[in-house]
Amino acid sequence: MSDDLLEPDRVEGAPHPRETSALLGQSAAEAAFLEAFNTGRLHHGWLITGPRGVGKATLAWRIARFLLTRPTEEGGGLFGDAPPAPASLDTDPDHPAVRRMAALSEPRLFLLRRAVDEKKGRLKTVITVDEARRLKNFFALSAAEGGRRVVIVDAADEMNPNAANALLKLLEEPPEDAVILLVAHQPSRLLPTIRSRCRELRLSTLGEADMAAALAAAGMETDQTEALTALSGGSVGEAIRLANLDGLALYSEIVGLFAPLNRPRMLKLAESAAGKGAEPRFDLMLRLFDLFLTRLARTGVAGPPAPEAAEGEAALMARLCPDANAARAWAEAAQELGTRARQGKAVNLDPAALILDTVLRIDDMAARLAASQAYS
């Protein structure tokens, strides 16, 4: 199985970030990079952070295309006049470098990401030092091409310690005209010395309007943008995953279980998480239960969720979590149940049994909180 079929930086059902020309909802980050470029303060290392799925890799590719389609030295024109400062990161899609980058054949670009384990036929779990060491050959060969060189690390928090140390050496002594773009979902996992040698561009979550435009740009038409925005936390990548796996309907099933507990529906839901080919649904179900508990705990402090991600969600959560005391109890339950779910999955516990256990524990907690409210 080849790398073009297994790409760790691609969301299933969506274009790869290198195929996405526009970036929505992140104008502040783009403006910060352009300001550094236009004032001659282009840093050699850039750490692109923010929640998963908000466009970090798309921004990295936009910056890479921008840098590799502009001269290294933007000198004066025919009469010594400097060209106008660029106002955006947009590039000509027909530029030869842009076409080469789309085909992963641009010699001045290096993409550092998890590789395919040829023996096992699947992606490695980390970026290894062997992959990072290829950077030395890249800079040796690309030097002959002249001009600027760009490295995209996606995701930097997936590097193992040896790979991280290899990259650190590069950041400490960067080659001439090199720009290193590090995409990081959890920057706290990076070495402090790596973070200190990079300038950060932090991306934010998307609102409903930007989400609708981003989903349309990804070829996904939906009339449920409001619910997808709420449930995905403003992450386009997560919204696409939810849409592809019918996540809104699944979340609605979870909400419908507890008004009060519907045992036939509970059994049907649990059984749908088991069996051949059900692993993606099982994984999504665990994430949605975790999200359900998080939104439930937040209700006791900030009020019922608005907008709702499922019909009847706000009324259910207001009933189950009416105050701050209940919010603390649900927050503790979310942590405990999340740990149990991860441990159960790690030891290959039967998915149906794990889902039943989760539902029954949530129902038991709701009953105990209701009883304490009645006697308070």
C-alpha positions as CSV (number, residue, x, y, z in Angstrom):
1,M,0.0,0.0,0.0
2,S,1.5,3.3,-1.0
3,D,1.8,6.7,0.7
4,D,-0.7,8.3,-1.6
5,L,-3.4,5.9,-0.3
6,L,-2.5,6.3,3.3
7,E,-2.1,9.9,4.3
8,P,-2.1,10.7,8.0
9,D,-2.8,14.4,7.3
10,R,-6.0,13.8,5.3
11,V,-9.5,13.9,6.6
12,E,-11.5,11.1,5.0
13,G,-14.1,12.4,2.6
14,A,-12.4,15.8,2.2
15,P,-9.7,17.2,-0.1
16,H,-6.1,17.1,1.2
17,P,-4.9,20.4,2.6
18,R,-2.5,20.8,-0.4
19,E,-5.6,20.6,-2.6
20,T,-7.4,23.3,-0.7
21,S,-6.7,26.8,-2.0
22,A,-8.8,28.9,0.4
23,L,-8.7,29.1,4.1
24,L,-11.8,30.5,5.9
25,G,-12.1,32.1,9.3
26,Q,-8.3,32.5,9.9
27,S,-7.7,36.0,8.5
28,A,-5.8,37.1,11.7
29,A,-3.2,34.4,11.4
30,E,-2.7,35.0,7.7
31,A,-2.4,38.8,8.4
32,A,0.3,38.1,11.0
33,F,2.4,36.1,8.6
34,L,2.0,38.6,5.8
35,E,3.0,41.4,8.1
36,A,6.2,39.6,9.0
37,F,6.9,38.8,5.4
38,N,6.2,42.4,4.2
39,T,8.4,44.0,6.8
40,G,11.4,41.7,6.2
41,R,11.0,39.8,9.5
42,L,10.3,36.4,8.1
43,H,11.1,34.0,10.9
44,H,12.7,30.6,10.0
45,G,10.4,28.6,12.3
46,W,6.6,28.9,12.5
47,L,4.4,26.9,14.9
48,I,0.8,26.7,13.7
49,T,-1.5,25.8,16.6
50,G,-5.1,25.5,17.4
51,P,-7.8,22.8,17.8
52,R,-7.7,19.8,15.4
53,G,-9.5,20.4,12.1
54,V,-9.6,24.2,12.0
55,G,-7.3,24.6,9.0
56,K,-3.7,24.5,10.4
57,A,-2.4,22.2,7.6
58,T,-4.3,24.2,5.0
59,L,-2.6,27.4,6.3
60,A,0.8,25.6,6.2
61,W,0.3,24.7,2.5
62,R,-0.9,28.2,1.7
63,I,2.2,29.7,3.2
64,A,4.4,27.1,1.4
65,R,2.8,27.9,-1.9
66,F,3.1,31.6,-1.3
67,L,6.8,31.4,-0.4
68,L,7.8,29.1,-3.2
69,T,6.2,31.2,-5.9
70,R,7.9,34.4,-4.9
71,P,11.5,35.4,-5.5
72,T,13.8,35.1,-2.5
73,E,14.9,38.7,-2.9
74,E,12.0,40.9,-3.9
75,G,14.1,43.7,-5.4
76,G,13.1,46.8,-7.3
77,G,11.5,47.0,-10.7
78,L,12.8,48.4,-13.9
79,F,13.2,51.9,-12.4
80,G,14.2,50.7,-8.9
81,D,10.6,50.7,-7.6
82,A,9.8,47.9,-5.2
83,P,6.9,45.7,-6.2
84,P,3.7,46.2,-4.1
85,A,3.5,44.3,-0.9
86,P,1.3,41.2,-1.2
87,A,-2.1,41.6,0.5
88,S,-2.9,37.9,0.7
89,L,-1.4,34.4,0.5
90,D,-3.3,33.6,-2.7
91,T,-1.2,32.1,-5.5
92,D,-1.7,31.4,-9.2
93,P,-3.0,27.8,-9.4
94,D,-1.3,27.4,-12.8
95,H,2.1,28.4,-11.4
96,P,4.6,25.5,-12.1
97,A,5.6,25.3,-8.4
98,V,1.9,25.1,-7.3
99,R,1.3,22.2,-9.8
100,R,4.5,20.4,-8.6
101,M,3.4,20.8,-4.9
102,A,0.0,19.4,-5.6
103,A,1.8,16.4,-7.1
104,L,4.3,16.2,-4.2
105,S,7.1,16.7,-6.7
106,E,8.4,20.1,-5.8
107,P,12.1,19.7,-5.0
108,R,12.2,22.8,-2.7
109,L,9.4,21.4,-0.4
110,F,9.8,18.6,2.2
111,L,6.8,17.1,3.9
112,L,7.6,15.4,7.2
113,R,4.8,13.2,8.4
114,R,4.1,9.7,9.7
115,A,5.3,7.2,7.1
116,V,3.8,3.9,6.1
117,D,5.1,0.7,7.8
118,E,5.7,-1.4,4.7
119,K,5.7,-4.6,6.7
120,K,2.4,-4.0,8.4
121,G,0.8,-2.1,5.5
122,R,-0.4,0.7,7.8
123,L,0.7,4.1,9.0
124,K,3.3,4.3,11.8
125,T,2.0,5.7,15.1
126,V,4.8,8.4,15.3
127,I,7.2,10.3,13.1
128,T,10.4,8.5,13.5
129,V,14.0,9.7,13.5
130,D,14.6,8.0,10.1
131,E,12.1,10.3,8.5
132,A,13.5,13.4,10.2
133,R,17.0,12.5,9.1
134,R,15.9,12.7,5.5
135,L,15.8,16.5,6.0
136,K,19.7,16.6,5.8
137,N,19.6,15.1,2.3
138,F,16.7,17.4,1.4
139,F,18.7,20.5,2.2
140,A,21.8,19.2,0.6
141,L,20.0,18.4,-2.7
142,S,17.7,21.5,-2.8
143,A,20.6,23.8,-2.2
144,A,21.6,23.2,-5.8
145,E,18.2,24.5,-6.9
146,G,18.8,27.8,-5.2
147,G,16.1,30.0,-3.6
148,R,13.9,29.4,-0.7
149,R,13.2,25.9,0.8
150,V,10.2,25.0,2.9
151,V,9.5,22.2,5.3
152,I,6.0,21.2,6.5
153,V,5.9,19.1,9.7
154,D,2.4,17.6,10.1
155,A,1.9,17.0,12.9
156,A,4.9,18.0,15.0
157,D,3.4,16.6,18.2
158,E,3.6,13.2,16.5
159,M,7.4,13.1,16.5
160,N,9.1,10.6,18.7
161,P,11.9,12.1,21.0
162,N,14.7,11.3,18.6
163,A,12.9,12.9,15.6
164,A,12.1,15.9,17.8
165,N,15.8,16.3,18.7
166,A,16.8,16.0,15.0
167,L,14.4,18.8,14.1
168,L,15.6,20.9,17.0
169,K,19.1,20.9,15.6
170,L,17.7,22.2,12.4
171,L,15.8,25.0,14.2
172,E,18.9,25.9,16.1
173,E,21.1,26.2,13.0
174,P,18.6,26.7,10.1
175,P,20.0,26.6,6.5
176,E,19.9,29.8,4.6
177,D,16.5,30.7,3.1
178,A,14.8,27.9,4.9
179,V,11.3,28.2,6.5
180,I,10.0,25.4,8.7
181,L,6.3,25.2,9.3
182,L,5.2,23.0,12.2
183,V,1.6,22.0,12.5
184,A,0.8,21.1,16.2
185,H,-2.6,20.0,17.6
186,Q,-1.1,19.8,21.1
187,P,1.9,22.2,21.3
188,S,2.4,21.4,25.0
189,R,3.8,18.0,23.9
190,L,6.6,19.6,22.0
191,L,10.0,20.3,23.5
192,P,10.1,23.7,25.1
193,T,13.3,24.4,23.1
194,I,11.4,23.8,19.9
195,R,8.5,26.1,20.9
196,S,10.9,28.8,21.9
197,R,12.6,28.8,18.5
198,C,9.3,29.3,16.6
199,R,6.9,32.1,16.1
200,E,3.3,31.0,16.8
201,L,0.3,31.4,14.6
202,R,-2.7,30.3,16.6
203,L,-5.9,29.4,14.7
204,S,-9.4,29.7,16.2
205,T,-12.5,27.7,15.8
206,L,-15.0,28.6,13.1
207,G,-18.4,30.2,13.5
208,E,-21.5,29.0,11.6
209,A,-21.1,31.2,8.5
210,D,-17.4,30.2,8.0
211,M,-18.3,26.6,8.7
212,A,-20.9,26.6,6.0
213,A,-18.5,28.1,3.5
214,A,-15.7,25.7,4.5
215,L,-18.0,22.6,4.2
216,A,-19.2,23.9,0.8
217,A,-15.6,24.3,-0.4
218,A,-14.9,20.7,0.7
219,G,-17.8,19.6,-1.5
220,M,-20.2,18.9,1.3
221,E,-23.7,20.4,1.1
222,T,-25.8,20.2,4.3
223,D,-28.7,22.0,5.9
224,Q,-27.4,21.1,9.4
225,T,-24.5,23.5,9.7
226,E,-25.7,24.9,13.0
227,A,-25.8,21.5,14.7
228,L,-22.5,20.5,13.0
229,T,-20.8,23.6,14.2
230,A,-22.0,23.1,17.8
231,L,-21.1,19.4,17.9
232,S,-17.7,19.8,16.2
233,G,-16.7,22.7,18.4
234,G,-16.1,24.8,15.3
235,S,-13.7,22.3,13.7
236,V,-14.2,21.7,10.0
237,G,-12.3,18.5,10.1
238,E,-14.5,17.1,12.9
239,A,-17.6,18.4,11.2
240,I,-16.7,16.4,8.0
241,R,-16.0,13.3,10.1
242,L,-19.4,13.7,11.8
243,A,-21.2,14.2,8.5
244,N,-19.5,11.2,6.8
245,L,-20.3,8.9,9.7
246,D,-23.8,10.2,10.3
247,G,-22.7,11.6,13.6
248,L,-25.6,14.0,14.1
249,A,-28.1,11.1,14.0
250,L,-25.9,9.1,16.3
251,Y,-25.7,11.9,18.8
252,S,-29.5,12.3,18.6
253,E,-29.8,8.6,19.5
254,I,-27.6,9.1,22.6
255,V,-29.6,12.1,23.7
256,G,-32.8,10.2,23.2
257,L,-31.7,7.4,25.5
258,F,-32.1,9.3,28.7
259,A,-35.6,10.8,28.7
260,P,-35.9,8.4,30.7
261,L,-33.7,5.5,29.9
262,N,-35.0,3.5,26.9
263,R,-33.6,0.0,27.3
264,P,-34.6,-1.4,23.8
265,R,-32.9,1.6,22.2
266,M,-29.9,1.2,24.5
267,L,-29.5,-2.4,23.4
268,K,-29.9,-1.5,19.7
269,L,-27.3,1.2,20.0
270,A,-24.8,-1.0,21.8
271,E,-25.2,-3.8,19.2
272,S,-24.6,-1.3,16.4
273,A,-21.1,-0.7,17.8
274,A,-20.1,-4.3,17.5
275,G,-19.4,-6.6,14.6
276,K,-17.2,-6.5,11.5
277,G,-16.8,-3.1,10.0
278,A,-18.3,-1.3,13.0
279,E,-15.1,0.1,14.5
280,P,-15.4,3.6,13.0
281,R,-19.0,3.8,14.5
282,F,-17.7,2.5,17.8
283,D,-14.9,5.1,17.9
284,L,-17.3,7.9,17.0
285,M,-19.8,6.7,19.6
286,L,-17.1,6.9,22.4
287,R,-16.2,10.4,21.3
288,L,-19.9,11.4,21.3
289,F,-20.5,10.0,24.7
290,D,-17.5,12.0,26.0
291,L,-18.9,15.1,24.2
292,F,-22.4,14.5,25.6
293,L,-21.0,14.4,29.2
294,T,-18.8,17.5,28.6
295,R,-21.8,19.5,27.3
296,L,-23.9,18.2,30.2
297,A,-21.4,19.3,32.8
298,R,-21.1,22.7,31.2
299,T,-24.9,23.2,31.5
300,G,-24.8,23.5,35.3
301,V,-22.5,26.5,35.0
302,A,-23.3,28.2,31.7
303,G,-26.8,27.0,31.0
304,P,-28.2,24.6,28.4
305,P,-26.4,24.4,25.1
306,A,-27.4,26.8,22.4
307,P,-27.7,26.0,19.7
308,E,-28.8,22.4,20.3
309,A,-26.9,19.6,18.6
310,A,-30.0,17.4,18.8
311,E,-33.7,17.9,19.4
312,G,-34.5,18.0,23.1
313,E,-30.9,18.3,24.2
314,A,-31.3,21.5,26.0
315,A,-34.3,20.4,28.1
316,L,-32.6,17.1,28.9
317,M,-29.4,18.7,30.1
318,A,-31.2,21.3,32.1
319,R,-33.0,18.5,33.9
320,L,-30.0,16.4,34.5
321,C,-27.6,19.2,35.4
322,P,-29.5,22.0,37.1
323,D,-26.6,23.7,39.1
324,A,-22.9,23.9,39.8
325,N,-22.9,21.0,42.2
326,A,-24.4,18.7,39.5
327,A,-21.9,20.2,37.0
328,R,-18.9,19.1,39.3
329,A,-20.4,15.6,39.6
330,W,-20.9,15.2,35.8
331,A,-17.4,16.6,35.2
332,E,-15.9,13.9,37.5
333,A,-18.1,11.3,35.8
334,A,-16.9,12.4,32.4
335,Q,-13.3,11.9,33.4
336,E,-14.0,8.5,35.0
337,L,-16.1,7.1,32.1
338,G,-13.6,8.5,29.6
339,T,-10.8,6.6,31.3
340,R,-12.9,3.4,31.5
341,A,-13.7,3.6,27.8
342,R,-10.1,4.1,26.8
343,Q,-8.9,1.2,29.0
344,G,-11.7,-1.0,27.7
345,K,-10.9,-0.3,24.1
346,A,-7.2,-0.8,24.8
347,V,-7.8,-4.4,26.1
348,N,-10.3,-5.1,23.3
349,L,-13.3,-5.3,25.6
350,D,-16.5,-6.2,23.7
351,P,-17.7,-2.9,22.2
352,A,-21.4,-3.6,22.9
353,A,-20.6,-4.4,26.5
354,L,-18.5,-1.2,26.8
355,I,-21.4,0.9,25.4
356,L,-23.9,-0.7,27.8
357,D,-21.7,-0.1,30.7
358,T,-21.3,3.6,29.8
359,V,-25.0,4.1,29.3
360,L,-26.0,2.4,32.6
361,R,-23.4,4.3,34.6
362,I,-24.7,7.6,33.1
363,D,-28.3,6.6,34.0
364,D,-27.2,5.6,37.5
365,M,-25.5,9.0,38.0
366,A,-28.6,10.8,36.8
367,A,-30.8,8.8,39.3
368,R,-28.4,9.6,42.2
369,L,-28.3,13.3,41.4
370,A,-32.1,13.4,41.1
371,A,-32.5,11.8,44.5
372,S,-30.0,14.2,46.1
373,Q,-31.9,17.2,44.6
374,A,-35.2,15.8,45.9
375,Y,-33.9,15.7,49.5
376,S,-31.9,18.9,49.4
